């Protein structure tokens, strides 16, 4: 029983470290990953979502959580498939963002779109 508890705690620490590292890649404080509500505010900031406070409204919180995860995916240059992965298999996809080679490109991927538009005429 003790081994299971140790493995469970190690797993939790790994997931927290993944989100922490993702926050740091986006230029936000990593410690925000362990502070309830504030961590969602930081995720919304990374994703470029303005109405983060909707998490306090039942049913609307589900929608805003999905929109925020999609914004995070786009902020790291990923697509809808990655959003679905974050939603359904966060235990796999947060470490990919945190420890993988994903680069933060701006809230909601805006900086990438601007760069692509700027490069059209060249």
Order of alpha helices (4+ residues) and beta strands (2+ residues): alpha-alpha-alpha-alpha-alpha-alpha
